[in-house]
Amino acid sequence: MGLQMELRGDLVGLADDGGGPLAVGHCHPTVVQAAHEQNLMLNTNSRYLHDNIVDYAQRLSETLPEELSVFYFLNSGSEANDLALRLARQCTGHQDVVVLDHAYHGHLSSLIDISPYKFRDLDGQKEWVHVAPLPDTYRGPYREDHPNPAEAYANEVKQVISIAQEKGRKLAAFFAESLPSVGGQIIPPAGYFSQVAEHIRKAGGLFVADEIQVGFGRVGKHFWAFQLEGENFVPDIVTMGKCIGNGHPVACVATTQAVSRAFEATGVEYFNTFGGNPVSCAVGLAVLDVLKTEQLQAHAANVGSFLMEHLSQQKAKHPIIGDVRGSGLFIGVDLIKDETLRTPATEEAEYLVSRLKENYILLSTDGPGRNVLKFKPPMCFSLDNAQHVVAKIDDILTDMEEKVRSCKTLKIQPNSVKHLSEETQPTQIQQDGKLTSTLKIKQV
Ligand SMILES: Cc1ncc(COP(=O)(O)O)c(C=O)c1O
C-alpha cells in the first residue's frame, strides 16, 4: 500500500484538499514508477497514437456499462465538464442546462455559469441555466419522513424543465455530481437520478454524471457512484478527474457512440495537446492497477462502514451532530445548532476543523451552510486512521461542550463573568446550553 496518511509527521488528510484527489495514497510507488518509466521512454502530444491511450480506454471501459464506449482524455476535471457541455450541445442542438443548487462543476467560464456555488457570488444566473433543488433528505423540502422523496425531488426537476420550456428554452443537459459533494455530501434518494434522466431525455437533453470527486471505487459498493442508482441506470456522459491520476493531471469523458458521432459530424476534430499523453495514460493505468491489486474499493467499503458506525456513535453522544450519511469513503457529518430546525452550525464546524488541524488532521466543510464535515480521504485510509480521527473529534466536541457548560454556569452567576476574557465569553447561549452561532471560544 502507498503512503497512507503519514505525510510529514502524523498529518491526516481527509478532505478534498487534504488528500481526497489522491485515490491510492500520496506518492504511491507504483504510480510514481509508472510515470518515471514512461517519462524516460517518451512523452508527446496526443496527435500521435500511442498504445497507452488505447490500453487505458480499454481498461476504463471494463469498469463502465458497455454503452459508454468512447473516451476523450483531458488534463483537468474542468476541461472534462466543459467538453461534456460541448458534446451535449452538439448532440442535442440545444443550449440550456439544468443543474442542482450549490453545485460546483469547475473553474472555466462555461462551468462557473453552471455552478450555483460560484455564480451566485459573481455574475448571477444566466438565462440558459436552470437550477433545481438539491435532493437533500436531511435539510431539503422533502425529508426522511416523506413517502417518496425520490419522486418528489425528480418532480422538482421536471417542473424546472417545464418552466424553461414555457419560456421557449431548449434543454441540452442535466448536470449533477452522482453524489453532490459540494452541496453538502448529499446522498440522493434511490430512484431520483433514473427519474431525472427520464425527464431530461423527454425534453431532448442528455444526463451528465460528474464523477470527478466520487468515482473510482470510493463509494465502496460500486466503482462509479452513479451505479448506486441500479444496474439499469446509464448516464449519457460521465466525467472523471481528481483521483483518476492520483495527483497527476489527467481527466476523461466517457460517452456513447451516438453522442460522439454527433460531435464528429461537425468535421471539427477534438484535439487536446496533452490530454491522453503517454505519461498521463501510464499514470492512469497504474492507478487502476493499484486499485485492483490492493482491493481499495472493498477496503473503502469496509473502512467507510466502520467510520460511519463510529461517527454515528458520536451522534448519539454529541447533540451538535445532526446527521451522519455516506457511502464507502464518502461521508458527511452534518453539524446543527438545534434538532428541530436543523440550523447549520457553521461557526462550530469551522472551529472544529481548526482544532482538528492543530491535531494534524485536515478536514474541510461543505454544503450551503458550510457545516457539513467532509470525509473524502485517500482510499488507503485505514481502520486505525478512522479510529484516530473519531477519537479526536470526540475529544474536541467534548471540550467544546464543557466550555459552553462552564460559560453557562458563569453566566448564571453574573459576577463571575467579569473574570472571563473577552474571547472566552459566549455572546449568546441557548436555554439548553447548546452551542450557538455567536459562540467564540479560544483555547486558553
Ligand atoms: C465536482 C467537481 N467537478 C469538477 C471539478 C473541476 O475539476 P478541476 O479542479 O480538476 O478542474 C471539481 C473540482 O473541485 C469538482 O469538485
The ligand as an SDF file (V2000), in Angstrom:
LIG
                    3D

 16 16  0  0  0  0  0  0  0  0999 V2000
  -17.4620   18.0210   -8.7140 C   0  0  0  0  0  0  0  0  0  0  0  0
  -16.3560   18.7140   -9.4070 C   0  0  0  0  0  0  0  0  0  0  0  0
  -16.3950   18.8480  -10.7380 N   0  0  0  0  0  0  0  0  0  0  0  0
  -15.3920   19.4610  -11.4030 C   0  0  0  0  0  0  0  0  0  0  0  0
  -14.3000   19.9850  -10.7430 C   0  0  0  0  0  0  0  0  0  0  0  0
  -13.1990   20.6580  -11.5110 C   0  0  0  0  0  0  0  0  0  0  0  0
  -12.0490   19.8870  -11.5190 O   0  0  0  0  0  0  0  0  0  0  0  0
  -10.6040   20.5610  -11.6940 P   0  0  0  0  0  0  0  0  0  0  0  0
  -10.3390   21.3900  -10.4930 O   0  0  0  0  0  0  0  0  0  0  0  0
   -9.6870   19.3760  -11.8500 O   0  0  0  0  0  0  0  0  0  0  0  0
  -10.6510   21.3780  -12.9310 O   0  0  0  0  0  0  0  0  0  0  0  0
  -14.2190   19.8570   -9.3580 C   0  0  0  0  0  0  0  0  0  0  0  0
  -13.0700   20.4110   -8.6000 C   0  0  0  0  0  0  0  0  0  0  0  0
  -13.0890   20.6190   -7.4280 O   0  0  0  0  0  0  0  0  0  0  0  0
  -15.2720   19.2160   -8.6740 C   0  0  0  0  0  0  0  0  0  0  0  0
  -15.2530   19.0730   -7.3330 O   0  0  0  0  0  0  0  0  0  0  0  0
  1  2  1  0
  2  3  1  0
  2 15  2  0
  3  4  2  0
  4  5  1  0
  5  6  1  0
  5 12  2  0
  6  7  1  0
  7  8  1  0
  8  9  2  0
  8 10  1  0
  8 11  1  0
 12 13  1  0
 12 15  1  0
 13 14  2  0
 15 16  1  0
M  END
$$$$
